[in-house]
Amino acid sequence: MKPNIVKLVIGAFLFGVASFSNAQVLTEDDIGFEILKWHFHHYPQSESKQWNKVGEHALQAEFTFNNKDYKTTYLSDGVRLSEEMDMTKEVPVSITYYLDEKYDKYKVQSFRKITVFQDEQVYYAMSIKSKDKGDETLSFDEHLIPVDFALISSID
């Protein structure tokens, strides 16, 4: 269990670095053939919104595929590092039950499925606003089980 949590934290860090670093906006004409080839292989008929250069050897694509918003980070040779799919409008019932038990009143700001391809790690991240606790970020593992990082660090 502990190695999976470490992978989850590392994956979240990698995704955060790619998402929040200073990005240079690019057009599809600026993107190399290898990246576009693999992008449209994995996401045929996707509609690009924006391409960003993140770091020296990575690019991030923001696009719509099958009526869902995605962000995918690629290396310059076309290898996918991570994928974020917006699921805010499709919160699973089990998570809704969990939130109903934990909060009197809340609003889901965002709910994302995040995949880190290097180790095939899948997890979910949710931002909520509640009357009791204000803004909070919640994490769930690949089985939609809540992950409490404070509890994990206290065990170590």
QUIMO-V297561 format. One record per helix or strand of 2 or more residues. SS is the DSSP state (a for helix, b for strand). FROM is the first residue (numbers start at 1). LEN is the number of residues. If there is no record, write none. Layout:
BEGIN
{{SS:FROM:LEN} {SS:FROM:LEN}}
END
This chain:
BEGIN
{{a:2:19} {b:23:4} {a:28:3} {a:33:10} {b:47:8} {b:58:8} {b:68:8} {b:80:7} {a:88:3} {a:93:10} {b:106:11} {b:121:10} {b:134:7} {b:146:2} {a:149:7}}
END
